[in-house]
Structure formats: structure tokens, C-alpha cells
């Protein structure tokens, strides 16, 4: 199997990572698989539901990043993996897994993926999505209320007590590790085309 291209896409919550990835995925179809850092939130069945709700999910320790690193290495070696599944409603990892087969391009996305050196060393391209904080919090509220069953009060409280603090401490400083900084994520058509062209060029040389 030819060398696998691994692209890291980071940025704060609600920055537009998902929109950018969807547009890239649409262009390259089955040549790309998406590996979200959110899949690798730690399993916390030993804690009751109310305690799980109180955990800081925006801190690097909330993720089993070592497992993600191992899985990406296996995919690069041409091996399939059993990827974990996380349930945002129950604040816990599900017992089942998803089989992921190797492919030409792996996109790894998450708010903290540029904070971890082992992950950084795996990326051929590092992209940071830079979006205004007001836009990001609005997008986060809409996502968490509509898709994750959260109340408006809980989303705002979480943002003020952990999300913003962790963004300032970990996410924003990790921007210096990026090769490319894209304002507004998937809504930036010029940057999207440049990234797509770069992926095509890498595919031709691999």
C-alpha cells in the first residue's frame, strides 16, 4: 500500500472544522476517512451520570489520545482498526466499536490535536481553523442543544466554566503548530480550494 497522507484539522469549538471536512470529503469520497478526537473520550462507566456531566471535557486528559495515536499508526500500516464510539447524551463511551479500514487519506480533527506531540508527528499537513469567538459560541449552543440533548443553560455554563478557559490555555496556543491557518473554516472557499489542490498533489506523489 502506498504511503497514507494524514491531515490534522484543529480549531476551537464551533470554528467550522466539520463544515470544512464535509466539503473535502465530498470531493474525495472514499479516498478519505475521518478520525475525530471526540471518538476517543475516555470511558467513565465507573462514575454515575451526574458525576460524568461535571467532568472537564475540554482538557487533554479527557481523551485517550494514546489509543488514537496507535490506531492512526495501524491505519498507516494498512491495518484495520476497531474505533471507539462515544455517546454525548450519556457522557460515556459505548460498548460497541466501528471497523475502520485503511485508505489513502486520513483526516484527524479535534480541538486539542495540535496540543499532543505524538499526534503532531503523524500529520503531513496541519490546518488550524481560526474563527471569531462570538461565532464559535453561537455554533456550539446550536449544536449541543439540537444534536446532543443539552439545555441552553448547561451549554452556556459549560462554556464559561471550562470551554473558554481550556481554549485559552490549550487550543489557542497550539495554533503555532499549524502549517496553514484558515479563517472561517469550510466557508472560506479560496482556502478550501488550496487545501484540496494540496491533497491532490500529495496523492499524485504517493
MARKOLNU-491850 format. One record per residue: x, y, z of N, C-alpha, C, O in turn; residue in one letter; residue number from 1. Coordinates in steps of 0.05 Angstrom, whole numbers. Each point is the difference from the previous one (the first is absolute). Layout:
% MARKOLNU-491850
{{X Y Z} {X Y Z} {X Y Z} {X Y Z} 'A' NUM},
...
***
This chain:
% MARKOLNU-491850
{{17 -24 0} {-17 24 0} {18 25 0} {20 1 14} 'X' 1},
{{-28 19 -30} {15 25 -1} {-2 14 27} {-16 -6 17} 'X' 2},
{{34 26 -13} {0 15 25} {-27 14 4} {-12 11 -19} 'X' 3},
{{3 -12 43} {-25 13 7} {5 29 8} {19 6 14} 'X' 4},
{{-36 12 -24} {2 29 7} {-18 5 24} {-23 -6 0} 'X' 5},
{{35 18 21} {-15 7 24} {-2 30 3} {21 14 1} 'X' 6},
{{-45 -4 0} {-5 29 2} {-13 6 27} {-21 -11 6} 'X' 7},
{{33 29 9} {-12 8 26} {-15 26 -4} {11 20 -11} 'X' 8},
{{-36 -19 20} {-16 25 -1} {-9 6 28} {-17 -13 12} 'X' 9},
{{28 35 -1} {-6 9 27} {-14 27 0} {-3 12 -21} 'X' 10},
{{-5 -3 45} {-14 25 2} {-19 -1 24} {-7 -22 8} 'X' 11},
{{0 44 2} {-18 1 23} {-28 -12 -6} {-7 -4 -23} 'X' 12},
{{-8 -1 44} {-27 -10 -2} {-16 19 -18} {0 24 5} 'X' 13},
{{-15 -35 -24} {-17 16 -17} {15 17 -21} {-11 18 -11} 'X' 14},
{{36 -25 6} {16 16 -18} {-6 -5 -30} {5 17 -17} 'X' 15},
{{-17 -40 11} {-7 -6 -28} {16 -24 -10} {2 -4 -25} 'X' 16},
{{9 -12 43} {16 -24 -9} {-18 -19 -15} {8 -10 -21} 'X' 17},
{{-32 4 32} {-17 -20 -12} {-9 9 -28} {-1 -17 -18} 'X' 18},
{{-5 42 14} {-8 10 -26} {22 -3 -20} {-4 -9 -23} 'X' 19},
{{29 16 31} {23 -3 -18} {4 -30 -8} {4 -6 -23} 'X' 20},
{{-6 -11 43} {5 -29 -5} {-22 -11 -18} {7 -17 -17} 'X' 21},
{{-31 24 21} {-22 -10 -17} {5 8 -29} {-5 -16 -19} 'X' 22},
{{15 40 14} {4 9 -27} {24 -14 -13} {0 -6 -24} 'X' 23},
{{20 0 41} {23 -15 -11} {-8 -29 -5} {6 -11 -21} 'X' 24},
{{-22 -1 39} {-9 -27 -3} {-17 -3 -25} {2 -20 -14} 'X' 25},
{{-18 40 8} {-17 -1 -23} {16 -1 -26} {-8 -13 -19} 'X' 26},
{{31 26 19} {17 1 -24} {15 -26 -4} {4 -9 -22} 'X' 27},
{{6 -3 45} {18 -23 -3} {-14 -27 7} {12 -21 -5} 'X' 28},
{{-37 22 14} {-16 -24 5} {14 -22 16} {9 5 22} 'X' 29},
{{-6 -28 -34} {10 -24 15} {30 1 4} {11 -18 13} 'X' 30},
{{3 38 -24} {28 2 4} {7 11 28} {24 -1 8} 'X' 31},
{{-44 10 7} {5 13 26} {-17 -14 22} {-23 -7 -5} 'X' 32},
{{36 4 28} {-15 -7 24} {4 22 21} {21 13 0} 'X' 33},
{{-41 -10 17} {1 21 21} {4 -12 27} {-15 -18 8} 'X' 34},
{{35 27 6} {5 -9 27} {-3 24 19} {18 18 0} 'X' 35},
{{-39 -17 15} {-5 22 19} {12 -7 27} {-4 -22 10} 'X' 36},
{{17 42 2} {10 -4 27} {-22 -5 20} {4 -14 20} 'X' 37},
{{-28 24 -26} {-23 -4 17} {-7 -30 3} {-12 -8 20} 'X' 38},
{{18 -8 -40} {-5 -29 2} {15 -12 23} {-7 -21 11} 'X' 39},
{{29 34 -3} {19 -12 20} {-3 12 28} {19 -1 15} 'X' 40},
{{-42 13 -9} {-5 8 28} {2 -25 17} {-8 -22 -8} 'X' 41},
{{19 25 32} {4 -23 17} {-26 -13 9} {-21 13 2} 'X' 42},
{{22 -39 3} {-22 -15 11} {-3 6 30} {20 -4 15} 'X' 43},
{{-44 12 -7} {-3 8 28} {-24 -14 13} {-15 13 15} 'X' 44},
{{11 -38 -21} {-23 -15 11} {2 -3 31} {-20 -5 13} 'X' 45},
{{44 9 -2} {3 -3 29} {-12 24 15} {-3 0 24} 'X' 46},
{{-4 21 -39} {-12 24 12} {-30 1 -6} {-9 -7 -22} 'X' 47},
{{-7 17 42} {-29 3 -6} {-4 23 -20} {17 17 -4} 'X' 48},
{{-41 -17 -8} {-6 19 -21} {5 29 8} {12 15 -14} 'X' 49},
{{-21 -8 38} {2 28 9} {30 8 4} {7 23 -5} 'X' 50},
{{9 -42 12} {29 6 3} {13 2 -28} {18 17 -4} 'X' 51},
{{-27 -33 -15} {11 1 -27} {-6 27 -13} {16 11 -15} 'X' 52},
{{-39 0 21} {-8 26 -11} {18 22 9} {3 20 -14} 'X' 53},
{{9 -23 38} {16 22 11} {29 -1 -9} {15 19 6} 'X' 54},
{{-7 -40 -20} {28 -2 -9} {8 22 -20} {-17 10 -14} 'X' 55},
{{42 -3 14} {10 20 -19} {8 -14 -26} {21 -13 -2} 'X' 56},
{{-39 14 -18} {4 -14 -25} {17 16 -20} {4 -9 -23} 'X' 57},
{{7 32 31} {16 16 -17} {30 0 9} {16 15 -10} 'X' 58},
{{-10 -33 28} {28 -3 9} {12 -24 -14} {-13 -20 -5} 'X' 59},
{{39 21 -1} {13 -23 -14} {-3 -26 14} {0 -21 -13} 'X' 60},
{{-2 21 40} {-2 -25 15} {-27 -14 -4} {-3 -24 8} 'X' 61},
{{-16 37 -20} {-26 -12 -5} {0 -20 -23} {-18 -15 -4} 'X' 62},
{{40 15 -12} {2 -16 -24} {20 -23 4} {20 3 14} 'X' 63},
{{-26 -26 -26} {19 -22 -1} {16 3 -26} {-2 -16 -18} 'X' 64},
{{19 37 18} {14 7 -24} {20 -21 -8} {6 -4 -24} 'X' 65},
{{6 -10 44} {19 -21 -7} {-13 -22 -17} {14 -11 -18} 'X' 66},
{{-39 5 22} {-14 -20 -16} {-4 11 -28} {2 -15 -20} 'X' 67},
{{-9 41 18} {-3 12 -27} {26 -1 -16} {0 -6 -23} 'X' 68},
{{22 13 37} {26 -1 -14} {6 -28 -10} {8 -4 -23} 'X' 69},
{{-14 -16 40} {5 -28 -8} {-17 -8 -24} {9 -14 -18} 'X' 70},
{{-35 23 18} {-18 -7 -21} {9 13 -27} {-1 -13 -21} 'X' 71},
{{10 38 22} {9 13 -24} {25 -14 -11} {3 -3 -24} 'X' 72},
{{15 -5 41} {24 -15 -8} {-8 -26 -14} {12 -8 -20} 'X' 73},
{{-32 -6 31} {-9 -25 -12} {-12 5 -27} {5 -16 -19} 'X' 74},
{{-21 37 16} {-12 6 -26} {22 7 -20} {-2 -8 -24} 'X' 75},
{{23 22 32} {22 7 -18} {15 -26 -8} {12 0 -22} 'X' 76},
{{-13 -20 38} {13 -26 -6} {-18 -18 -17} {7 -22 -7} 'X' 77},
{{-31 32 0} {-18 -15 -16} {-18 -19 15} {-12 -19 -12} 'X' 78},
{{10 22 38} {-16 -17 17} {-27 14 7} {-1 24 3} 'X' 79},
{{-20 -41 0} {-26 11 9} {0 3 31} {16 -13 14} 'X' 80},
{{-33 30 -4} {-2 5 28} {-29 -2 10} {-19 0 -16} 'X' 81},
{{16 -3 42} {-27 0 13} {-2 27 15} {9 2 23} 'X' 82},
{{-21 18 -36} {-1 26 11} {-22 2 22} {-22 -10 -4} 'X' 83},
{{28 24 26} {-20 3 21} {-23 19 -9} {4 15 -19} 'X' 84},
{{-26 -17 32} {-24 17 -5} {-7 14 26} {-2 -13 21} 'X' 85},
{{-2 39 -23} {-7 16 24} {-29 10 -2} {-8 9 -21} 'X' 86},
{{-6 -10 44} {-28 9 1} {0 26 16} {4 0 24} 'X' 87},
{{-10 23 -37} {0 26 13} {-25 4 18} {0 18 17} 'X' 88},
{{-20 -35 -20} {-24 3 17} {5 -12 27} {-8 11 21} 'X' 89},
{{22 -35 -21} {5 -13 26} {28 7 11} {7 -9 22} 'X' 90},
{{7 26 -36} {27 8 8} {18 -24 5} {14 -2 21} 'X' 91},
{{-15 -17 -39} {16 -24 4} {5 -15 -27} {-14 4 -19} 'X' 92},
{{35 -20 19} {6 -16 -24} {-19 -24 -1} {-7 -12 20} 'X' 93},
{{-2 6 -44} {-18 -23 -4} {16 -26 -1} {24 1 -5} 'X' 94},
{{-36 -23 11} {14 -26 0} {8 -9 -28} {20 -14 -3} 'X' 95},
{{-35 22 -17} {6 -10 -27} {23 17 -13} {5 23 9} 'X' 96},
{{7 -33 -30} {20 14 -15} {-7 0 -29} {-19 -14 -9} 'X' 97},
{{33 30 -7} {-4 1 -29} {25 -8 -14} {22 10 6} 'X' 98},
{{-24 -28 -25} {23 -8 -16} {7 22 -20} {-17 10 -15} 'X' 99},
{{42 -3 15} {10 20 -19} {23 -12 -16} {19 -10 11} 'X' 100},
{{-22 10 -38} {20 -11 -17} {19 22 -10} {-8 23 -3} 'X' 101},
{{33 -30 -3} {20 20 -9} {-8 11 -27} {-13 -13 -16} 'X' 102},
{{21 38 11} {-5 13 -25} {23 19 -6} {19 2 15} 'X' 103},
{{-21 13 -38} {22 17 -9} {4 24 18} {23 9 4} 'X' 104},
{{-45 2 6} {2 25 15} {-15 -3 27} {-23 -10 0} 'X' 105},
{{35 18 22} {-13 0 26} {-1 29 9} {20 14 1} 'X' 106},
{{-44 -5 5} {-4 27 12} {-5 -4 30} {-19 -13 7} 'X' 107},
{{36 25 9} {-3 -1 29} {-9 28 9} {12 20 -6} 'X' 108},
{{-35 -19 20} {-10 26 9} {-5 1 30} {-6 -21 12} 'X' 109},
{{8 45 -1} {-5 3 29} {11 26 10} {17 13 -13} 'X' 110},
{{-27 -4 35} {9 26 11} {29 -2 11} {13 21 1} 'X' 111},
{{-5 -45 8} {26 -2 14} {21 -17 -14} {20 -7 13} 'X' 112},
{{-24 1 -38} {18 -18 -13} {28 12 -5} {19 -15 -4} 'X' 113},
{{-17 42 4} {26 12 -4} {14 5 27} {22 10 1} 'X' 114},
{{-35 -18 20} {12 2 27} {17 -24 7} {17 2 17} 'X' 115},
{{-22 -24 -31} {14 -25 5} {22 -6 -20} {-5 -1 -24} 'X' 116},
{{30 -1 34} {23 -3 -18} {-1 -26 -16} {7 0 -24} 'X' 117},
{{-17 -22 36} {-1 -25 -14} {-18 2 -24} {6 -11 -22} 'X' 118},
{{-29 24 25} {-18 4 -22} {12 19 -21} {-1 -6 -24} 'X' 119},
{{13 28 33} {13 19 -18} {20 -14 -19} {1 6 -24} 'X' 120},
{{14 -24 35} {21 -14 -16} {-12 -18 -22} {15 -8 -18} 'X' 121},
{{-41 2 20} {-12 -17 -20} {-12 15 -24} {-6 -11 -20} 'X' 122},
{{4 38 24} {-14 16 -21} {18 9 -22} {22 10 5} 'X' 123},
{{-31 -14 -30} {14 11 -23} {-8 29 -6} {16 16 -10} 'X' 124},
{{-41 -9 17} {-9 27 -2} {-15 7 25} {-16 -16 10} 'X' 125},
{{21 40 1} {-13 8 25} {-15 26 -6} {12 21 -6} 'X' 126},
{{-39 -22 9} {-17 22 -7} {-15 10 26} {-11 -17 15} 'X' 127},
{{12 43 -10} {-14 11 23} {-22 18 -10} {5 18 -16} 'X' 128},
{{-30 -22 25} {-22 16 -7} {-3 23 20} {-5 -5 24} 'X' 129},
{{7 29 -33} {-1 24 18} {-25 15 -4} {-4 12 -21} 'X' 130},
{{-14 -12 41} {-26 13 -3} {-6 17 25} {8 -7 22} 'X' 131},
{{-22 29 -26} {-7 18 21} {-14 -14 23} {-18 -17 -4} 'X' 132},
{{26 23 30} {-12 -14 23} {-31 2 2} {-13 -18 8} 'X' 133},
{{2 41 -16} {-29 4 1} {-14 -20 -19} {-21 -11 7} 'X' 134},
{{33 8 -30} {-12 -19 -20} {2 -29 11} {-19 -16 -3} 'X' 135},
{{42 10 15} {4 -27 10} {-19 -8 22} {-11 -22 0} 'X' 136},
{{6 40 19} {-19 -7 22} {-28 -3 -10} {-15 -17 10} 'X' 137},
{{7 33 -29} {-27 -3 -12} {-3 -27 -13} {-20 -14 3} 'X' 138},
{{40 6 -19} {-1 -26 -13} {0 -22 20} {-14 -20 -4} 'X' 139},
{{29 22 26} {1 -21 20} {-27 -3 13} {-9 -22 5} 'X' 140},
{{-4 44 2} {-26 -1 12} {-20 -14 -18} {-14 -18 9} 'X' 141},
{{13 25 -34} {-18 -12 -19} {5 -30 -2} {-19 -16 -1} 'X' 142},
{{45 8 -2} {7 -28 -2} {-8 -16 24} {-13 -21 -2} 'X' 143},
{{21 31 26} {-4 -16 24} {-30 -3 8} {-8 -20 10} 'X' 144},
{{-7 41 -16} {-29 -1 6} {-15 -18 -20} {-16 -16 8} 'X' 145},
{{23 19 -34} {-14 -15 -20} {9 -29 -3} {-17 -18 -4} 'X' 146},
{{43 13 6} {11 -26 -6} {7 -16 25} {2 -25 -2} 'X' 147},
{{4 38 24} {10 -15 23} {-18 1 24} {8 -9 22} 'X' 148},
{{-32 19 -25} {-20 -1 21} {6 17 24} {-10 -7 22} 'X' 149},
{{25 28 -25} {8 17 23} {-20 23 2} {-13 8 -19} 'X' 150},
{{11 3 44} {-17 24 4} {17 24 -6} {25 -1 1} 'X' 151},
{{-38 24 -7} {14 24 -5} {17 9 24} {23 8 -3} 'X' 152},
{{-34 -10 27} {14 8 24} {26 -17 4} {21 10 7} 'X' 153},
{{-23 -36 -12} {23 -18 4} {22 6 -20} {24 -1 7} 'X' 154},
{{-31 7 -32} {20 7 -20} {15 25 7} {24 2 -2} 'X' 155},
{{-39 19 10} {12 25 7} {17 -2 24} {22 11 2} 'X' 156},
{{-32 -26 18} {16 -4 25} {26 -15 -6} {21 7 11} 'X' 157},
{{-23 -28 -27} {24 -15 -7} {20 17 -15} {24 -2 4} 'X' 158},
{{-34 19 -22} {18 17 -16} {15 20 19} {24 4 -4} 'X' 159},
{{-38 7 23} {12 20 17} {19 -12 21} {20 12 7} 'X' 160},
{{-26 -36 2} {16 -12 21} {23 -17 -9} {21 -2 13} 'X' 161},
{{-23 -10 -37} {22 -17 -10} {8 5 -29} {24 3 -5} 'X' 162},
{{-43 0 -13} {7 1 -28} {18 24 -7} {21 -3 -12} 'X' 163},
{{-29 27 21} {15 24 -6} {28 -1 13} {20 7 -12} 'X' 164},
{{-20 -17 37} {26 -1 15} {19 -19 -14} {24 5 -3} 'X' 165},
{{-34 -28 -5} {17 -20 -14} {9 9 -28} {22 -6 -9} 'X' 166},
{{-40 21 -4} {7 11 -26} {24 19 3} {20 -2 -15} 'X' 167},
{{-21 19 35} {22 20 4} {25 -14 9} {22 9 -7} 'X' 168},
{{-24 -31 23} {23 -13 10} {13 -20 -19} {25 -2 -2} 'X' 169},
{{-41 -12 -14} {11 -22 -17} {-5 4 -30} {19 -3 -15} 'X' 170},
{{-43 11 8} {-6 0 -29} {13 23 -15} {14 -4 -19} 'X' 171},
{{-18 28 29} {12 24 -13} {30 -2 -2} {12 6 -21} 'X' 172},
{{2 -13 43} {30 -3 -3} {9 -21 -20} {22 3 -11} 'X' 173},
{{-39 -23 6} {8 -22 -18} {-1 10 -29} {10 -14 -18} 'X' 174},
{{-22 37 13} {-2 10 -27} {28 4 -13} {3 -1 -24} 'X' 175},
{{17 6 41} {27 5 -10} {12 -25 -14} {19 2 -15} 'X' 176},
{{-31 -25 20} {10 -25 -12} {-12 -5 -28} {8 -20 -13} 'X' 177},
{{-26 37 4} {-13 -4 -26} {17 8 -23} {17 18 2} 'X' 178},
{{-20 -32 -24} {13 7 -25} {-17 21 -15} {10 18 -13} 'X' 179},
{{-37 -21 16} {-19 17 -14} {-21 10 20} {-10 -16 16} 'X' 180},
{{4 42 -16} {-22 10 17} {-22 11 -19} {5 17 -17} 'X' 181},
{{-29 -28 21} {-22 7 -17} {-22 15 15} {-11 -12 19} 'X' 182},
{{6 37 -25} {-22 14 13} {-27 -11 -9} {-4 -5 -24} 'X' 183},
{{-14 0 42} {-28 -8 -6} {-4 -27 -11} {-21 -7 -10} 'X' 184},
{{41 -10 11} {-3 -29 -6} {-11 -5 -28} {9 11 -20} 'X' 185},
{{-30 -28 19} {-11 -9 -26} {-14 21 -15} {-7 -4 -23} 'X' 186},
{{3 28 35} {-12 22 -15} {20 16 -15} {-7 19 -15} 'X' 187},
{{32 -25 18} {22 14 -15} {6 -16 -25} {17 -19 0} 'X' 188},
{{-30 25 -22} {2 -15 -25} {28 0 -12} {9 -20 -11} 'X' 189},
{{5 43 13} {27 2 -11} {19 -19 15} {15 -14 -13} 'X' 190},
{{-16 15 39} {17 -17 16} {-7 -30 -4} {18 -17 -1} 'X' 191},
{{-43 12 -2} {-9 -28 -4} {12 -11 -26} {9 -22 -2} 'X' 192},
{{-10 39 -19} {11 -9 -26} {30 -4 1} {10 -19 -11} 'X' 193},
{{4 36 26} {29 -3 3} {6 -26 15} {19 -14 -7} 'X' 194},
{{-35 8 27} {5 -25 15} {-6 -24 -17} {15 -20 1} 'X' 195},
{{-37 21 -16} {-7 -22 -18} {23 -5 -21} {6 -23 -6} 'X' 196},
{{4 45 -4} {22 -2 -20} {25 -13 13} {14 -16 -13} 'X' 197},
{{-9 23 38} {23 -12 14} {-4 -30 4} {19 -15 -3} 'X' 198},
{{-43 7 10} {-6 -28 4} {4 -16 -26} {11 -21 0} 'X' 199},
{{-21 33 -22} {2 -13 -26} {30 -3 -8} {8 -21 -10} 'X' 200},
{{8 41 16} {28 -1 -6} {14 -22 16} {17 -15 -11} 'X' 201},
{{-24 12 36} {11 -21 17} {-8 -27 -9} {16 -19 1} 'X' 202},
{{-41 16 -10} {-10 -26 -10} {15 -9 -25} {5 -23 -3} 'X' 203},
{{3 42 -13} {14 -6 -25} {28 -10 6} {11 -16 -15} 'X' 204},
{{1 27 36} {28 -7 6} {3 -24 19} {22 -9 5} 'X' 205},
{{-45 -1 5} {1 -23 18} {-8 -26 -14} {0 -21 13} 'X' 206},
***
